[in-house]
Amino acid sequence: MKEQHIVIGQETFIESNAAENNFSVMFEDDAETGYFYGAEKAADTAQLRILDMLLIYDVESIDKAERSATVSIIWSIDWMRCGLIINNYCHAVFDFENQGAYNRHQFPPPNNIWTLHDRKLTDEMIAGFFS
């Protein structure tokens, strides 16, 4: 698990790599929005290929009094699923095994490259992914 305190709306970049495969995730706050990216590293060059991205928040929609946050990135035991937790609430999950990217906003729509189905994240899915 990777954990970092942030202030929402201040530029932040957090990367976490799976220990047993070539998958990687990144959380980025560019001072306007927060996004969670799923990527795969090429074995021969270590170059990252972004598979999908998920909107986590629009900074303007978050009350200034609530912008102090703890961001955690957690991986499943098999390193095939990864969740983004902000203040103990799961906002997004990448399922690398089944090529799925899920979030609470369901935005942006599936990209027709990697996630080819609904991206709605539910509490039941989270429990199944990390149990």
Secondary structure, 3 states (H helix, E strand, C coil): CEEEEEECCCCEEEEEECCCCCEEEEEEECCCEEEEEEEEECCCCCCEEEEEEEEEEEHHHCCHHHCEEEEEEEECCCCCEEEEEECCEEEEEEECCCCEEEECCCCCCCCCCCCCCCCECCHHHHHHHCC
